[in-house]
Amino acid sequence: MDNKDGSGFAPPSRTYQPPTADAYIEEPEHQQQQRFNSYNTSDSSRRTSVASARRASSTAHPGTLVSDSGEERDGLTTLPPEPGAEARLQRLPAAHDRVDQAALYGTGRFARVELVPQPSDDPEDPLNWPMWRKNLNYLALIYMTALIGVMKTIYVSVNGPIAIRNGVSYTAAVALTGVPLMVSAFTGALSLVVARLFGKRPVYLASTAFIWIGVVWGSQVVNSFGQNMASRVFQGIGWGAFETLVLGSLQDTFFEHELEPRVIISNVVAVATTWGAPLLGGVASAGALGFAVQYQILNAFLAVGVLLVIFGAPETAFDQVAAGAGSPLNSQGQGPRFPTIEMSLDAVRRYMDTMKPRSYEARGNKLTLALQVPRAMVAPTVGLLFVVTLLPQAALWSFASSLSMFFSVMPYMASTGAVGALLTGPALLAPGVIGALGSAYFLKRFTPRVHVGLLGVSTVLISIGLLGFGLYVSGGRSQLMTAVLGNDSARTELSFPAVSFLLALLAVGATALESTARPMIQRSTAFTSSNLAIGLRNSTDMNGGLVCWRNFVVGAFIAGIPNAIWAADGLKSVAMGMGITQIFVAIAVAAVWWRWGGQVLRLDGRVMAAVDLNTLGKQVSFFDTED
């Protein structure tokens, strides 16, 4: 690896040359710093300042490939980072730590891209799997993610008919959506702990079994509210694992340059199926079978999902350290020989041998490993993200779950299809927002100013959506309370497309805020984690912890909001209160990140016991910039 600049990076823009012993002569750290500084100033083509490097290292993904030329190749931003704690995950091991190692590179158009993470020479390493096996695992996980999105909102368009058919209050009917979300919060946290100790596959298998039992049971008990609730609890038990572990599975399997497109697709699918399901579910429930037909359709798709998980989702947890990740396989520094698959009975047997229910167990102190998950869940960065994203998500879910209460009764008497159509705006716009803001184009430009600007724009959209929905629907209902029963002209007093548009604004703002979570968490793990493997695990735990906290509180809001907004004045008061509160919350969180960003990162390290704070040097705010 070319290491003349002393930064420990192999520029992907250069032709790879096998390393020599002279390239790895150990030198004092201050000399490395001097050569790094001269490197940045001696060549006019390398004008990236230390401040720019700090910003790049703070916002880049763990393991982002960098080049000494500061150029962009294959959609990857390449900037020389500043040596130090904040760039720890972007830097490869120091030169003297890699005397006996040869860096491994990609193939094809990624032939000049150094593989991050570096794979081991074990063919069972998920990073070494053939692409068809990686994609089969990805298909199984994203398929189940889509089904879970459908299950979450399967009752949104039919809450009114459920309350009438089962003879329960509307609050009880919406609890069929809120309670399983709350249950999934607990099982999601438990899944993170169990997966850390015993791998992800047994957790996926158990979760799939719970989901299958819940869906099959629910399709047979639509007329019994108690049994229907029990079936929904079983479904919620299964949701948790797929909401918290999928990101970790993708990080286990794909290299950095392969990961981002798949994460974007996964997020888009999750959002699209969540808010798109009521559109189709409302139409399907308009027939003679009512809302029971949704379960019949879901059962057919779930059968495919069960087979995919059993036969297509192997264990991805792997001990890279024990396997010797990054060890040279040949003198050319090429990647490992990928295993091949031949279509024969023996090949099928060998493949099935890799699909054991349990094949992994973590080494070391189990209690210490288990405690890493709750530590990550209570990190200050997770807390700030939870606070700033909570109210928009809670409002969106609560108002969506209350649509049937507003419009399926007099004077509107909207059908289930019409109620579901009110979510057309969120279903169309929210997936595009989460996809665009999760793209590499946006993430490489995720500077402090962009972050604060996104907080501001999102808060404006959320406030407009909240206040507009509350005032518009509340005013329309008040005017129509005295309308003559069955008067179709009364429906024209309130425009359903306008209601859908206001919900779309709320959904866009909430989704935009949610898109800031992953880069902020990556910034935290890049600062606090001692190596890339630990950083990826902490990133999974922190993202999963945020999902768990949010699911629990959002589920409580779904169950409680209908009572508060049943009256016209109640809806207006709740909407105004949540909208105004969100403005102050966003301002407060932005101020904390602006003024005390560095301290927040240090607290993350203290809470997660991930770093010796005395070695982090000068405290600087993440938002400190130099021109």
DOPA-683985 format. One record per residue (C-alpha): residue in one letter; residue number from 1; y, z, x. Coordinates in pm, whole numbers. Layout:
! residues N
res/n/y/z/x
A/NUM/Y/Z/X .
...
END
This chain:
! residues 627
res/n/y/z/x
M/1/0/0/0 .
D/2/346/-92/131 .
N/3/512/244/195 .
K/4/797/159/430 .
D/5/1058/306/202 .
G/6/888/644/206 .
S/7/900/675/-169 .
G/8/527/649/-223 .
F/9/548/336/-439 .
A/10/377/4/-398 .
P/11/619/-263/-523 .
P/12/426/-478/-768 .
S/13/656/-771/-679 .
R/14/494/-801/-335 .
T/15/158/-937/-241 .
Y/16/-82/-652/-188 .
Q/17/-187/-577/170 .
P/18/-458/-324/260 .
P/19/-301/-2/393 .
T/20/-309/84/759 .
A/21/-338/423/918 .
D/22/22/398/1047 .
A/23/145/371/691 .
Y/24/29/723/614 .
I/25/170/921/904 .
E/26/289/1249/767 .
E/27/656/1328/822 .
P/28/885/1612/717 .
E/29/1021/1600/367 .
H/30/1386/1584/482 .
Q/31/1309/1266/678 .
Q/32/1150/1115/369 .
Q/33/1469/1204/179 .
Q/34/1686/1042/448 .
R/35/1483/723/441 .
F/36/1495/722/62 .
N/37/1877/745/73 .
S/38/1908/474/337 .
Y/39/1669/264/137 .
N/40/1906/276/-161 .
T/41/2220/191/41 .
S/42/2108/-51/313 .
D/43/2011/-341/92 .
S/44/2266/-485/-148 .
S/45/1990/-579/-390 .
R/46/1895/-211/-426 .
R/47/2207/-61/-581 .
T/48/2041/174/-822 .
S/49/2210/512/-774 .
V/50/2037/847/-764 .
A/51/2192/925/-1101 .
S/52/2045/608/-1248 .
A/53/1711/700/-1101 .
R/54/1736/1045/-1258 .
R/55/1806/892/-1598 .
A/56/1521/645/-1555 .
S/57/1278/915/-1449 .
S/58/1382/1135/-1739 .
T/59/1322/869/-1999 .
A/60/1040/662/-1857 .
H/61/683/712/-1964 .
P/62/458/920/-1741 .
G/63/316/685/-1485 .
T/64/573/405/-1538 .
L/65/536/155/-1257 .
V/66/840/117/-1032 .
S/67/946/-140/-776 .
D/68/1186/-113/-485 .
S/69/1370/-421/-609 .
G/70/1464/-271/-943 .
E/71/1332/-571/-1127 .
E/72/1143/-599/-1453 .
R/73/799/-757/-1455 .
D/74/568/-806/-1752 .
G/75/796/-603/-1976 .
L/76/788/-302/-1742 .
T/77/1115/-151/-1622 .
T/78/1112/-98/-1247 .
L/79/1360/145/-1093 .
P/80/1325/358/-779 .
P/81/1315/720/-894 .
E/82/1477/1019/-733 .
P/83/1230/1237/-542 .
G/84/1204/1565/-721 .
A/85/1060/1750/-1012 .
E/86/1199/1523/-1281 .
A/87/1030/1217/-1130 .
R/88/703/1392/-1058 .
L/89/490/1195/-1298 .
Q/90/652/865/-1207 .
R/91/563/916/-841 .
L/92/223/849/-699 .
P/93/67/1110/-467 .
A/94/240/1158/-134 .
A/95/137/928/147 .
H/96/-60/1187/339 .
D/97/-260/1262/21 .
R/98/-385/903/5 .
V/99/-510/838/354 .
D/100/-856/744/231 .
Q/101/-749/575/-91 .
A/102/-669/216/-176 .
A/103/-459/152/-484 .
L/104/-624/-44/-761 .
Y/105/-444/-327/-936 .
G/106/-481/-511/-1264 .
T/107/-611/-860/-1320 .
G/108/-465/-1183/-1454 .
R/109/-94/-1162/-1524 .
F/110/-111/-793/-1431 .
A/111/-258/-867/-1087 .
R/112/50/-720/-917 .
V/113/67/-415/-1145 .
E/114/-74/-97/-995 .
L/115/-309/69/-1243 .
V/116/-176/393/-1390 .
P/117/-372/615/-1419 .
Q/118/-591/516/-1124 .
P/119/-954/484/-1243 .
S/120/-1254/637/-1072 .
D/121/-1552/441/-944 .
D/122/-1771/570/-1229 .
P/123/-1856/291/-1480 .
E/124/-1858/555/-1756 .
D/125/-1493/631/-1692 .
P/126/-1319/512/-2013 .
L/127/-1060/337/-1797 .
N/128/-1343/121/-1657 .
W/129/-1490/22/-1992 .
P/130/-1493/-348/-2077 .
M/131/-1207/-450/-2301 .
W/132/-1430/-512/-2602 .
R/133/-1548/-152/-2592 .
K/134/-1196/-18/-2556 .
N/135/-1077/-227/-2848 .
L/136/-1373/-129/-3064 .
N/137/-1285/236/-3012 .
Y/138/-922/155/-3088 .
L/139/-1021/-30/-3406 .
A/140/-1226/267/-3529 .
L/141/-940/511/-3473 .
I/142/-666/294/-3621 .
Y/143/-886/210/-3920 .
M/144/-931/579/-3999 .
T/145/-560/636/-3941 .
A/146/-484/373/-4205 .
L/147/-727/527/-4454 .
I/148/-577/872/-4404 .
G/149/-231/730/-4468 .
V/150/-358/594/-4800 .
M/151/-524/924/-4892 .
K/152/-206/1123/-4833 .
T/153/-2/938/-5096 .
I/154/-282/827/-5327 .
Y/155/-145/1047/-5608 .
V/156/229/984/-5563 .
S/157/252/722/-5838 .
V/158/15/901/-6079 .
N/159/118/1267/-6064 .
G/160/246/1250/-6422 .
P/161/-77/1109/-6570 .
I/162/-279/1361/-6366 .
A/163/-81/1652/-6510 .
I/164/-133/1521/-6864 .
R/165/-500/1434/-6820 .
N/166/-594/1764/-6657 .
G/167/-364/1976/-6874 .
V/168/-175/2132/-6582 .
S/169/189/2161/-6483 .
Y/170/357/1897/-6270 .
T/171/385/2152/-5989 .
A/172/7/2189/-5990 .
A/173/-33/1811/-5987 .
V/174/184/1760/-5679 .
A/175/-7/2040/-5507 .
L/176/-290/1787/-5478 .
T/177/-68/1619/-5218 .
G/178/93/1925/-5060 .
V/179/-210/2151/-5013 .
P/180/-423/1907/-4808 .
L/181/-123/1842/-4583 .
M/182/-96/2215/-4517 .
V/183/-470/2236/-4450 .
S/184/-449/1944/-4207 .
A/185/-193/2138/-4005 .
F/186/-445/2413/-3930 .
T/187/-735/2178/-3861 .
G/188/-515/1959/-3643 .
A/189/-428/2252/-3419 .
L/190/-792/2361/-3409 .
S/191/-896/2005/-3323 .
L/192/-669/2005/-3019 .
V/193/-833/2323/-2888 .
V/194/-1191/2214/-2955 .
A/195/-1131/1867/-2810 .
R/196/-989/2022/-2494 .
L/197/-1309/2222/-2446 .
F/198/-1586/1999/-2582 .
G/199/-1443/1650/-2612 .
K/200/-1303/1444/-2897 .
R/201/-1610/1268/-3035 .
P/202/-1772/1573/-3201 .
V/203/-1436/1652/-3361 .
Y/204/-1402/1297/-3493 .
L/205/-1756/1300/-3631 .
A/206/-1710/1633/-3808 .
S/207/-1373/1526/-3948 .
T/208/-1515/1199/-4077 .
A/209/-1792/1391/-4252 .
F/210/-1539/1616/-4427 .
I/211/-1333/1316/-4534 .
W/212/-1638/1135/-4669 .
I/213/-1750/1440/-4868 .
G/214/-1400/1488/-5006 .
V/215/-1354/1126/-5114 .
V/216/-1697/1092/-5274 .
W/217/-1655/1425/-5449 .
G/218/-1304/1340/-5567 .
S/219/-1415/1013/-5724 .
Q/220/-1651/1205/-5954 .
V/221/-1424/1489/-6068 .
V/222/-1097/1326/-6172 .
N/223/-1107/1516/-6502 .
S/224/-1146/1859/-6339 .
F/225/-835/1983/-6164 .
G/226/-1014/2265/-5979 .
Q/227/-1282/2041/-5833 .
N/228/-1027/1773/-5758 .
M/229/-827/2026/-5557 .
A/230/-1141/2132/-5369 .
S/231/-1214/1769/-5281 .
R/232/-859/1728/-5155 .
V/233/-898/2034/-4933 .
F/234/-1206/1874/-4776 .
Q/235/-1004/1560/-4713 .
G/236/-725/1763/-4555 .
I/237/-974/1930/-4321 .
G/238/-1066/1587/-4191 .
W/239/-713/1452/-4159 .
G/240/-607/1695/-3887 .
A/241/-815/1550/-3603 .
F/242/-703/1192/-3657 .
E/243/-338/1297/-3673 .
T/244/-341/1491/-3347 .
L/245/-608/1338/-3121 .
V/246/-564/962/-3153 .
L/247/-279/947/-2900 .
G/248/-491/1138/-2649 .
S/249/-786/903/-2703 .
L/250/-566/601/-2634 .
Q/251/-428/764/-2319 .
D/252/-785/833/-2205 .
T/253/-885/470/-2253 .
F/254/-596/239/-2167 .
F/255/-379/194/-1862 .
E/256/-6/240/-1901 .
H/257/70/-132/-1931 .
E/258/-198/-163/-2203 .
L/259/-108/153/-2391 .
E/260/237/97/-2538 .
P/261/160/-200/-2769 .
R/262/-136/-15/-2915 .
V/263/63/303/-2975 .
I/264/329/99/-3155 .
I/265/68/-69/-3376 .
S/266/-90/267/-3453 .
N/267/244/415/-3559 .
V/268/337/112/-3769 .
V/269/0/116/-3946 .
A/270/26/489/-4020 .
V/271/374/456/-4173 .
A/272/298/133/-4360 .
T/273/-18/263/-4524 .
T/274/142/595/-4613 .
W/275/433/445/-4805 .
G/276/264/121/-4906 .
A/277/-33/287/-5078 .
P/278/161/398/-5390 .
L/279/265/37/-5456 .
L/280/-92/-87/-5482 .
G/281/-225/241/-5621 .
G/282/22/236/-5907 .
V/283/-79/-116/-6005 .
A/284/-451/-38/-5977 .
S/285/-413/277/-6188 .
A/286/-249/90/-6476 .
G/287/-588/-26/-6607 .
A/288/-834/142/-6841 .
L/289/-995/351/-6565 .
G/290/-663/507/-6469 .
F/291/-614/668/-6129 .
A/292/-992/700/-6078 .
V/293/-1002/337/-5967 .
Q/294/-813/426/-5650 .
Y/295/-1102/642/-5535 .
Q/296/-1352/367/-5609 .
I/297/-1159/128/-5387 .
L/298/-1117/394/-5120 .
N/299/-1491/466/-5114 .
A/300/-1567/105/-5027 .
F/301/-1326/101/-4733 .
L/302/-1434/446/-4616 .
A/303/-1795/332/-4581 .
V/304/-1680/87/-4314 .
G/305/-1474/357/-4145 .
V/306/-1770/595/-4123 .
L/307/-1979/327/-3949 .
L/308/-1698/246/-3709 .
V/309/-1658/610/-3604 .
I/310/-2033/664/-3562 .
F/311/-2103/346/-3365 .
G/312/-1765/248/-3224 .
A/313/-1582/566/-3120 .
P/314/-1751/712/-2808 .
E/315/-1636/1014/-2613 .
T/316/-1318/939/-2418 .
A/317/-1270/1276/-2247 .
F/318/-1357/1234/-1879 .
D/319/-1311/1446/-1569 .
Q/320/-1118/1213/-1339 .
V/321/-1093/1470/-1061 .
A/322/-1468/1530/-1041 .
A/323/-1533/1155/-1045 .
G/324/-1285/1089/-766 .
A/325/-1018/887/-943 .
G/326/-845/634/-726 .
S/327/-1118/621/-461 .
P/328/-1159/281/-296 .
L/329/-1446/66/-412 .
N/330/-1414/-199/-145 .
S/331/-1196/-297/143 .
Q/332/-980/-525/-71 .
G/333/-855/-244/-293 .
Q/334/-975/-420/-604 .
G/335/-1055/-250/-931 .
P/336/-1401/-128/-1019 .
R/337/-1672/-360/-1138 .
F/338/-1659/-341/-1512 .
P/339/-1998/-295/-1680 .
T/340/-2134/-597/-1862 .
I/341/-2314/-607/-2195 .
E/342/-2605/-836/-2266 .
M/343/-2729/-901/-2617 .
S/344/-3078/-755/-2601 .
L/345/-3272/-463/-2742 .
D/346/-3246/-277/-2412 .
A/347/-2871/-331/-2409 .
V/348/-2846/-185/-2759 .
R/349/-3049/118/-2651 .
R/350/-2828/171/-2348 .
Y/351/-2519/146/-2563 .
M/352/-2653/397/-2815 .
D/353/-2727/636/-2530 .
T/354/-2351/649/-2470 .
M/355/-2284/741/-2835 .
K/356/-2422/1094/-2827 .
P/357/-2252/1337/-3065 .
R/358/-2154/1555/-2772 .
S/359/-2143/1453/-2406 .
Y/360/-1851/1642/-2254 .
E/361/-1768/2001/-2171 .
A/362/-1462/2111/-1980 .
R/363/-1495/2292/-1651 .
G/364/-1311/2609/-1563 .
N/365/-1201/2908/-1765 .
K/366/-1243/2822/-2133 .
L/367/-990/3078/-2252 .
T/368/-722/2947/-2019 .
L/369/-783/2591/-2134 .
A/370/-780/2692/-2499 .
L/371/-447/2873/-2461 .
Q/372/-279/2563/-2320 .
V/373/-268/2409/-2668 .
P/374/-75/2687/-2847 .
R/375/155/2713/-2545 .
A/376/241/2345/-2577 .
M/377/291/2383/-2953 .
V/378/559/2650/-2910 .
A/379/747/2480/-2627 .
P/380/1125/2469/-2685 .
T/381/1130/2089/-2689 .
V/382/875/2088/-2971 .
G/383/1080/2347/-3157 .
L/384/1400/2143/-3134 .
L/385/1223/1826/-3247 .
F/386/1066/2013/-3536 .
V/387/1400/2151/-3652 .
V/388/1584/1820/-3639 .
T/389/1310/1614/-3809 .
L/390/1194/1865/-4072 .
L/391/1445/1833/-4356 .
P/392/1446/1450/-4368 .
Q/393/1067/1434/-4381 .
A/394/1047/1718/-4633 .
A/395/1308/1553/-4856 .
L/396/1139/1212/-4840 .
W/397/795/1348/-4926 .
S/398/926/1585/-5194 .
F/399/1139/1326/-5373 .
A/400/863/1064/-5352 .
S/401/615/1310/-5504 .
S/402/863/1386/-5785 .
L/403/925/1025/-5890 .
S/404/658/1037/-6158 .
M/405/815/1354/-6298 .
F/406/1151/1179/-6331 .
F/407/1053/836/-6457 .
S/408/711/847/-6626 .
V/409/850/1054/-6915 .
M/410/1114/985/-7177 .
P/411/1356/818/-7179 .
Y/412/1226/591/-6901 .
M/413/852/590/-6974 .
A/414/788/391/-6655 .
S/415/433/276/-6588 .
T/416/242/386/-6280 .
G/417/307/45/-6129 .
A/418/682/81/-6181 .
V/419/681/431/-6030 .
G/420/493/306/-5726 .
A/421/737/15/-5690 .
L/422/1018/264/-5629 .
L/423/872/311/-5280 .
T/424/903/-58/-5195 .
G/425/1209/12/-4980 .
P/426/1045/276/-4761 .
A/427/726/69/-4736 .
L/428/916/-235/-4610 .
L/429/1178/-80/-4381 .
A/430/1021/233/-4230 .
P/431/736/53/-4044 .
G/432/984/-187/-3886 .
V/433/1203/99/-3768 .
I/434/917/295/-3611 .
G/435/794/-23/-3442 .
A/436/1134/-127/-3306 .
L/437/1231/218/-3179 .
G/438/890/266/-3021 .
S/439/904/-59/-2825 .
A/440/939/-79/-2449 .
Y/441/1274/-255/-2495 .
F/442/1416/53/-2665 .
L/443/1237/319/-2461 .
K/444/1361/186/-2128 .
R/445/1714/211/-2269 .
F/446/1665/561/-2409 .
T/447/1958/715/-2225 .
P/448/2130/1039/-2325 .
R/449/2408/850/-2500 .
V/450/2159/638/-2690 .
H/451/1973/952/-2791 .
V/452/2282/1125/-2925 .
G/453/2396/804/-3093 .
L/454/2060/767/-3262 .
L/455/2080/1126/-3385 .
G/456/2421/1052/-3533 .
V/457/2329/724/-3701 .
S/458/2005/867/-3839 .
T/459/2185/1170/-3980 .
V/460/2441/947/-4154 .
L/461/2165/740/-4316 .
I/462/1975/1052/-4418 .
S/463/2283/1210/-4572 .
I/464/2370/893/-4764 .
G/465/2014/865/-4891 .
L/466/1988/1230/-4989 .
L/467/2327/1262/-5154 .
G/468/2304/921/-5315 .
F/469/1959/983/-5461 .
G/470/2049/1327/-5589 .
L/471/2382/1232/-5746 .
Y/472/2271/895/-5883 .
V/473/1943/1005/-6039 .
S/474/2087/1333/-6162 .
G/475/2382/1159/-6324 .
G/476/2166/893/-6482 .
R/477/1927/1145/-6629 .
S/478/2211/1350/-6775 .
Q/479/2355/1045/-6948 .
L/480/2021/942/-7092 .
M/481/1911/1278/-7226 .
T/482/2055/1187/-7564 .
A/483/1924/829/-7564 .
V/484/1727/716/-7864 .
L/485/1352/730/-7805 .
G/486/1208/390/-7728 .
N/487/1548/229/-7667 .
D/488/1477/-19/-7385 .
S/489/1847/-65/-7320 .
A/490/1860/293/-7197 .
R/491/1660/201/-6891 .
T/492/1937/-31/-6776 .
E/493/2167/267/-6732 .
L/494/1983/351/-6410 .
S/495/1876/77/-6169 .
F/496/1529/118/-6024 .
P/497/1609/-112/-5726 .
A/498/1906/112/-5646 .
V/499/1679/418/-5646 .
S/500/1438/237/-5414 .
F/501/1724/144/-5181 .
L/502/1844/505/-5157 .
L/503/1490/619/-5076 .
A/504/1474/344/-4814 .
L/505/1788/478/-4644 .
L/506/1633/824/-4637 .
A/507/1306/685/-4499 .
V/508/1480/480/-4230 .
G/509/1681/780/-4111 .
A/510/1380/1011/-4113 .
T/511/1167/757/-3925 .
A/512/1440/693/-3669 .
L/513/1463/1065/-3596 .
E/514/1085/1085/-3566 .
S/515/1089/802/-3310 .
T/516/1283/1024/-3068 .
A/517/996/1271/-3043 .
R/518/770/1083/-2805 .
P/519/1028/996/-2536 .
M/520/1168/1348/-2545 .
I/521/822/1497/-2507 .
Q/522/745/1260/-2221 .
R/523/1065/1366/-2054 .
S/524/954/1728/-2081 .
T/525/604/1666/-1945 .
A/526/744/1454/-1662 .
F/527/956/1752/-1560 .
T/528/702/2031/-1596 .
S/529/358/1883/-1518 .
S/530/224/1887/-1165 .
N/531/35/1558/-1197 .
L/532/-18/1266/-1431 .
A/533/-342/1393/-1587 .
I/534/-186/1726/-1684 .
G/535/121/1545/-1812 .
L/536/-84/1324/-2044 .
R/537/-277/1621/-2182 .
N/538/42/1818/-2241 .
S/539/198/1516/-2408 .
T/540/-95/1497/-2651 .
D/541/-75/1870/-2726 .
M/542/301/1867/-2780 .
N/543/293/1561/-3006 .
G/544/2/1709/-3198 .
G/545/177/2044/-3227 .
L/546/486/1879/-3372 .
V/547/272/1701/-3633 .
C/548/99/2027/-3727 .
W/549/421/2224/-3771 .
R/550/576/1947/-3977 .
N/551/272/1889/-4199 .
F/552/252/2255/-4292 .
V/553/616/2293/-4390 .
V/554/636/1952/-4560 .
G/555/330/2042/-4767 .
A/556/502/2360/-4879 .
F/557/813/2163/-4976 .
I/558/606/1917/-5180 .
A/559/450/2199/-5378 .
G/560/776/2387/-5435 .
I/561/1051/2129/-5480 .
P/562/954/2001/-5831 .
N/563/1034/2340/-5985 .
A/564/1376/2336/-5822 .
I/565/1475/1981/-5920 .
W/566/1332/1957/-6271 .
A/567/1674/2016/-6423 .
A/568/1938/1752/-6360 .
D/569/2173/1998/-6190 .
G/570/1884/2126/-5980 .
L/571/1821/1783/-5827 .
K/572/2188/1742/-5741 .
S/573/2212/2087/-5586 .
V/574/1897/2048/-5375 .
A/575/1996/1703/-5252 .
M/576/2346/1814/-5156 .
G/577/2218/2128/-4988 .
M/578/1959/1944/-4779 .
G/579/2199/1663/-4688 .
I/580/2477/1893/-4571 .
T/581/2235/2123/-4389 .
Q/582/2087/1828/-4198 .
I/583/2433/1735/-4069 .
F/584/2485/2081/-3918 .
V/585/2130/2094/-3781 .
A/586/2168/1757/-3608 .
I/587/2500/1862/-3453 .
A/588/2352/2190/-3329 .
V/589/2042/2028/-3177 .
A/590/2248/1756/-3008 .
A/591/2474/2024/-2862 .
V/592/2177/2217/-2724 .
W/593/2033/1908/-2557 .
W/594/2374/1804/-2426 .
R/595/2480/2139/-2286 .
W/596/2151/2306/-2197 .
G/597/1910/2015/-2155 .
G/598/1799/2128/-1809 .
Q/599/1739/2483/-1925 .
V/600/1528/2356/-2215 .
L/601/1303/2176/-1968 .
R/602/1273/2486/-1753 .
L/603/1181/2691/-2057 .
D/604/915/2433/-2142 .
G/605/764/2491/-1800 .
R/606/780/2868/-1841 .
V/607/622/2867/-2189 .
M/608/344/2629/-2088 .
A/609/292/2805/-1754 .
A/610/298/2459/-1605 .
V/611/530/2496/-1308 .
D/612/679/2743/-1062 .
L/613/1040/2752/-1176 .
N/614/1160/2858/-832 .
T/615/1067/2514/-697 .
L/616/1269/2315/-947 .
G/617/1593/2347/-756 .
K/618/1937/2314/-904 .
Q/619/1963/2341/-1280 .
V/620/2114/2024/-1422 .
S/621/2153/1907/-1775 .
F/622/1956/1603/-1881 .
F/623/2286/1461/-2003 .
D/624/2468/1490/-1669 .
T/625/2543/1135/-1553 .
E/626/2711/971/-1261 .
D/627/2875/632/-1252 .
END
